[in-house]
Amino acid sequence: MVPSQIQVEIDQKQIKEYIEQELSKQINQQLLLVDINKLAELTCMSVRYLEDEILHDPRVKLHERRKNRKRWWLYDPTVEAIINIVDEW
């Protein structure tokens, strides 16, 4: 009988990326409002691009909230609207 041997190779980089993704999912599920800087970070789009191409769309405008000069967007419906917009490209 041949002795069996098991080898497990662990890619530290992939494990780190997976953990960061899962943490990001958990954190994002708890967001209520996002500002333009957070939207830029989450979408990997520049603030200017968001302003020009995304935020003026009526589907996103609907979820905008303002106080003085500051703007926020409701997280969940805004993300859904952005996904719909991007799917149309």
Phi, psi and omega in degrees: 000135181272127179293135180272148181226135180243131176239137178238122177256132182246125176265106184300322182296316179294321178296316179298316179297318179298315179297317179297320178297315181295320176296318179299318178300315181295319179293315183293332179293342183263356182286139175255310180236151174227147174262180185295327179293320178291321176298318178298318179294316183290326184265350185060032175246151179286159178301316181298317179296318177301314179300314185286321191250334190247309192289343178271355177292135182302331180292332178269320180306325182303331185257010180278139175235141182232148170214117187057239180260356183275141178236142174225160176231143174296127191299298188301306182293330179291317178297318177299317179296318179296319178299317178298317179297314181294324179295337180280347183291000000 
